Amino acid sequence: MKTQWIERVKVGCARLWPHPLAVGKREMLISSVGAGLGLMLAGWISHFILGEVNLWFIAPMGASAVLLFGVPNSPLAQPWSIVGGNALAATVGVCAGLLIPDPGLACGVAAAVAIGLMFKLRCLHPPGGAVALTAILGGPGIHQMGYHFVLYPVLLNSVLLAALAILFNNLAGRRYPHALAPAEAKPANLPIDAVSITRADLHEALMEGDLFDIDEDDLQEILLRAEQLAHQRQSKTA
């Protein structure tokens, strides 16, 4: 009994240690350079348009840049996700800040409503939660802007980052936006030979491509589950 308890503690502690990311050095470099260039260019353009006296950048855009340039194949990093998600979250945040006097309550309501609407409108973008809170906790300068905060800097920064991500990722050889258009849709039944995929094969394939926001163990579990379902389907039709 004591041995089992100690083993569980060891396993629990081991889970706290992060797994290495299955991504090659080239992708790390591209992601880092892309995020840096994207933020610098978006900041300069915003500064040129808005001038010295205006707020031309907010911190959550740094988190957006990590997604757009670091994990461009993620559903959370697509152009509609950043533009729609950030603008929607900013609108909800401004509304909550104006209607609810207590900042803590306003932040909770804004986060809940923003996440629900982002799910509904297919534009879930994690930095949007920070955008909503920035509208409430950003200080007098942001409060004075009111709904102008939604248009600039939020919408302006989001559109600029999305456009720069499309340009940079495609120049770097990445497919972005990642979602397939109807004409690009892949066939449902791919002719795959009956070959077992090993963990080493899976790791090597991941290292050669973009970073996926899914753990290697989870991906292997999905592949095994799909293989089991395929065997069940074949046994029913046999």
Residue pairs with C-beta under 8 A, 6 or more apart in sequence:
19 215
19 216
19 217
21 211
22 203
22 206
22 207
22 211
22 212
22 216
23 206
23 207
23 210
23 211
24 207
24 208
27 209
27 210
27 211
30 69
30 172
30 174
31 69
31 70
31 211
34 68
34 69
34 165
34 168
34 169
34 172
35 65
35 66
35 68
35 69
35 70
37 164
37 168
38 65
38 68
38 69
38 161
38 164
38 165
38 168
39 61
39 62
39 65
39 161
41 160
41 164
42 57
42 61
42 157
42 160
42 161
42 164
43 56
43 57
45 160
46 56
46 57
46 152
46 153
46 156
46 157
46 160
47 56
49 56
49 152
49 156
50 56
50 152
50 153
50 156
54 152
54 153
55 141
55 142
55 145
55 149
55 152
55 153
56 152
56 153
56 157
57 153
57 157
58 131
58 134
58 138
58 153
58 154
58 157
59 130
59 134
60 86
60 127
60 128
60 130
60 131
60 134
61 127
61 153
61 157
61 158
61 161
63 126
63 127
63 130
64 82
64 86
64 125
64 127
64 158
64 161
65 161
67 74
67 76
67 77
67 81
67 82
67 125
67 126
67 127
68 77
68 82
68 161
68 162
68 165
68 169
69 165
69 168
69 169
70 211
71 77
71 210
71 211
71 212
71 213
72 165
72 169
72 174
72 176
72 178
72 210
73 174
73 175
73 176
73 178
73 210
73 211
73 212
74 178
74 212
74 213
75 81
75 124
75 178
75 179
76 124
76 125
76 126
76 213
77 125
77 165
77 178
78 177
78 178
78 179
79 162
79 165
79 166
79 177
80 122
80 123
81 123
81 124
81 125
82 125
82 127
82 158
82 161
82 162
83 123
83 155
83 158
83 159
83 162
84 118
84 121
84 122
84 123
84 125
85 118
85 123
85 124
85 125
85 127
85 128
86 125
86 127
86 128
86 131
86 154
86 155
86 157
86 158
87 150
87 154
87 155
87 158
88 114
88 117
88 118
88 121
88 123
88 128
89 110
89 114
89 118
89 125
89 128
89 129
89 131
89 132
89 135
90 131
90 132
90 134
90 135
90 149
90 150
90 154
90 155
91 147
91 150
92 110
92 113
92 114
92 117
92 132
93 110
93 114
93 131
93 132
93 133
93 134
93 135
93 136
94 135
94 146
94 147
94 149
94 150
95 110
96 106
96 107
96 109
96 110
96 113
96 132
96 135
96 136
97 103
97 106
97 110
97 135
97 136
97 143
98 146
99 106
100 106
100 109
103 136
103 137
106 136
107 132
107 133
107 136
107 137
110 132
110 133
110 135
110 136
111 129
111 132
111 133
114 128
114 129
114 132
115 124
115 128
115 129
118 124
118 125
118 128
131 154
134 142
135 142
135 149
138 149
142 149
165 176
166 176
166 177
169 175
169 176
170 176
174 210
180 186
197 223
199 220
202 216
202 219
202 220
202 223
203 216
206 212
206 216
206 219
212 219
